Amino acid sequence: MWTCPLCDQSFQKNNQPHSCNEKLLSDFLTGKASEAVALFWHFVGSFRQLAPVTIHPTKSMVAIATTKRIAWVTRIGKDFVDIVFPFKKQYSDNLCFLKIAQVPGQQQFNHHFRMMQKEDVNEELLRFMNLALQDA
């Protein structure tokens, strides 16, 4: 485990490239609809009920992390939040992911989820959230 001496973020790889706190969470949330921001915080809160997670804003998205990044909030729309779960294998048998795409040249499958209401964090999604935590 490596900790950046400038921003105090922890990473699994030494000298891992990162944004080094160039962005704040407020940069990502400013100007977003209050309904969508409430969905974002509900999602983060749901993860925090399962395990301690941290939030790492970057230039274009927000990472949810334990010892590694386990989910990415890629977009906050008017009434939705788009989230990507990077898994080592494809989980096709589900009702929650809109798209599953393999990252070219890698054994990573990005599972795309769109949250439109708080109830979308249901039993099925919680299983995948726990799986993301186990893979960390």
Buried (B, 14 or more C-beta within 10 A) or exposed (E): EEEBEEEEBBBEEEEEEBBEBEBEEEEBBEEBEEBBBEBBEBBBEBBBEEBEBBBBBBEEBBBBBBEBBBBBBBBBBEEBBBBBBBBEEEBEEEEBBEEBEEEEEEEEBBBBBBBEEBEBBEEEBBEBBEBBBEBB
